[in-house]
Amino acid sequence: MKKQDIASKSTARPHFMTRLKEKWGLKSMWQVVLILLVFALTGTTVLLIKQPLLQFLGVDMSQGGAWKTVLYLLFVLPLYQLILLFYGALLGQFSFFWEKEKALFRRIFGGRTS
């Protein structure tokens, strides 16, 4: 390996997983993997249940309409948050996601949430 290659590797940015670990204040890379897995499972679950839920509510999403988008946001986004907490608890990361949920509610509604 050339000296230039070694020097460039030492000044390179940390791997994205390392940056996530630092940003989120996590203790291990395993926690990063679990949290990313929670996000993946939640997104997949919402994708799978979105259509049946909207059909149950009698909403046909095949044609546009602003009210349908509002309805989608009112039902699916809170459901996403609940599923996120469920998978977080299932994979032992509930406290991480609970803190993120509280921060989200503080940003939306202002004030303090315990």
FIKOL-577833 format. One record per residue (C-alpha): z, y, x; residue in one letter. Coordinates in steps of 0.2 Angstrom, whole numbers, plus 5000, padded with zeros to 4 digits. Layout:
<nodes>
node Z = Z; Y = Y; X = X; residuo = A
...
</nodes>
This chain:
<nodes>
node Z = 5000; Y = 5000; X = 5000; residuo = M
node Z = 4996; Y = 5017; X = 5007; residuo = K
node Z = 5009; Y = 5031; X = 5009; residuo = K
node Z = 5000; Y = 5042; X = 4996; residuo = Q
node Z = 5001; Y = 5028; X = 4983; residuo = D
node Z = 5020; Y = 5026; X = 4986; residuo = I
node Z = 5023; Y = 5044; X = 4985; residuo = A
node Z = 5013; Y = 5046; X = 4969; residuo = S
node Z = 5023; Y = 5032; X = 4961; residuo = K
node Z = 5040; Y = 5040; X = 4965; residuo = S
node Z = 5035; Y = 5056; X = 4957; residuo = T
node Z = 5027; Y = 5048; X = 4941; residuo = A
node Z = 5035; Y = 5051; X = 4924; residuo = R
node Z = 5047; Y = 5037; X = 4918; residuo = P
node Z = 5040; Y = 5024; X = 4907; residuo = H
node Z = 5040; Y = 5029; X = 4888; residuo = F
node Z = 5053; Y = 5016; X = 4884; residuo = M
node Z = 5064; Y = 5024; X = 4897; residuo = T
node Z = 5061; Y = 5041; X = 4890; residuo = R
node Z = 5065; Y = 5034; X = 4873; residuo = L
node Z = 5081; Y = 5027; X = 4879; residuo = K
node Z = 5087; Y = 5043; X = 4887; residuo = E
node Z = 5081; Y = 5054; X = 4872; residuo = K
node Z = 5090; Y = 5043; X = 4859; residuo = W
node Z = 5106; Y = 5041; X = 4870; residuo = G
node Z = 5105; Y = 5022; X = 4870; residuo = L
node Z = 5114; Y = 5010; X = 4882; residuo = K
node Z = 5100; Y = 4997; X = 4885; residuo = S
node Z = 5082; Y = 4994; X = 4885; residuo = M
node Z = 5086; Y = 4980; X = 4872; residuo = W
node Z = 5092; Y = 4993; X = 4860; residuo = Q
node Z = 5075; Y = 5002; X = 4862; residuo = V
node Z = 5066; Y = 4986; X = 4858; residuo = V
node Z = 5077; Y = 4983; X = 4843; residuo = L
node Z = 5075; Y = 5001; X = 4836; residuo = I
node Z = 5056; Y = 5000; X = 4838; residuo = L
node Z = 5056; Y = 4983; X = 4829; residuo = L
node Z = 5066; Y = 4991; X = 4815; residuo = V
node Z = 5053; Y = 5005; X = 4813; residuo = F
node Z = 5039; Y = 4992; X = 4813; residuo = A
node Z = 5047; Y = 4980; X = 4800; residuo = L
node Z = 5051; Y = 4995; X = 4789; residuo = T
node Z = 5034; Y = 5002; X = 4790; residuo = G
node Z = 5026; Y = 4985; X = 4786; residuo = T
node Z = 5038; Y = 4982; X = 4772; residuo = T
node Z = 5034; Y = 4999; X = 4764; residuo = V
node Z = 5016; Y = 4995; X = 4766; residuo = L
node Z = 5018; Y = 4978; X = 4757; residuo = L
node Z = 5029; Y = 4985; X = 4742; residuo = I
node Z = 5021; Y = 5002; X = 4739; residuo = K
node Z = 5007; Y = 4995; X = 4728; residuo = Q
node Z = 5017; Y = 4984; X = 4717; residuo = P
node Z = 5030; Y = 4997; X = 4715; residuo = L
node Z = 5017; Y = 5010; X = 4710; residuo = L
node Z = 5010; Y = 4997; X = 4698; residuo = Q
node Z = 5027; Y = 4994; X = 4691; residuo = F
node Z = 5028; Y = 5013; X = 4688; residuo = L
node Z = 5011; Y = 5013; X = 4679; residuo = G
node Z = 5003; Y = 5024; X = 4692; residuo = V
node Z = 4985; Y = 5020; X = 4697; residuo = D
node Z = 4982; Y = 5027; X = 4715; residuo = M
node Z = 4964; Y = 5023; X = 4716; residuo = S
node Z = 4960; Y = 5041; X = 4710; residuo = Q
node Z = 4967; Y = 5056; X = 4717; residuo = G
node Z = 4979; Y = 5069; X = 4710; residuo = G
node Z = 4992; Y = 5080; X = 4717; residuo = A
node Z = 5005; Y = 5073; X = 4705; residuo = W
node Z = 5002; Y = 5056; X = 4712; residuo = K
node Z = 5006; Y = 5061; X = 4729; residuo = T
node Z = 5022; Y = 5070; X = 4723; residuo = V
node Z = 5027; Y = 5054; X = 4714; residuo = L
node Z = 5023; Y = 5044; X = 4730; residuo = Y
node Z = 5034; Y = 5055; X = 4740; residuo = L
node Z = 5048; Y = 5055; X = 4727; residuo = L
node Z = 5049; Y = 5036; X = 4726; residuo = F
node Z = 5042; Y = 5029; X = 4743; residuo = V
node Z = 5050; Y = 5040; X = 4755; residuo = L
node Z = 5068; Y = 5037; X = 4749; residuo = P
node Z = 5064; Y = 5019; X = 4748; residuo = L
node Z = 5058; Y = 5020; X = 4766; residuo = Y
node Z = 5075; Y = 5027; X = 4772; residuo = Q
node Z = 5085; Y = 5013; X = 4763; residuo = L
node Z = 5074; Y = 5000; X = 4770; residuo = I
node Z = 5076; Y = 5008; X = 4787; residuo = L
node Z = 5095; Y = 5006; X = 4785; residuo = L
node Z = 5094; Y = 4988; X = 4779; residuo = F
node Z = 5084; Y = 4983; X = 4794; residuo = Y
node Z = 5095; Y = 4993; X = 4806; residuo = G
node Z = 5110; Y = 4984; X = 4799; residuo = A
node Z = 5101; Y = 4967; X = 4800; residuo = L
node Z = 5097; Y = 4970; X = 4818; residuo = L
node Z = 5114; Y = 4978; X = 4823; residuo = G
node Z = 5108; Y = 4996; X = 4825; residuo = Q
node Z = 5115; Y = 5003; X = 4809; residuo = F
node Z = 5125; Y = 5016; X = 4817; residuo = S
node Z = 5110; Y = 5023; X = 4826; residuo = F
node Z = 5100; Y = 5024; X = 4810; residuo = F
node Z = 5114; Y = 5031; X = 4800; residuo = W
node Z = 5116; Y = 5045; X = 4812; residuo = E
node Z = 5098; Y = 5049; X = 4811; residuo = K
node Z = 5099; Y = 5048; X = 4792; residuo = E
node Z = 5113; Y = 5061; X = 4792; residuo = K
node Z = 5104; Y = 5072; X = 4803; residuo = A
node Z = 5089; Y = 5071; X = 4791; residuo = L
node Z = 5099; Y = 5076; X = 4776; residuo = F
node Z = 5107; Y = 5090; X = 4785; residuo = R
node Z = 5090; Y = 5097; X = 4789; residuo = R
node Z = 5084; Y = 5095; X = 4771; residuo = I
node Z = 5099; Y = 5101; X = 4762; residuo = F
node Z = 5109; Y = 5111; X = 4775; residuo = G
node Z = 5127; Y = 5110; X = 4778; residuo = G
node Z = 5137; Y = 5095; X = 4784; residuo = R
node Z = 5135; Y = 5076; X = 4779; residuo = T
node Z = 5148; Y = 5064; X = 4784; residuo = S
</nodes>
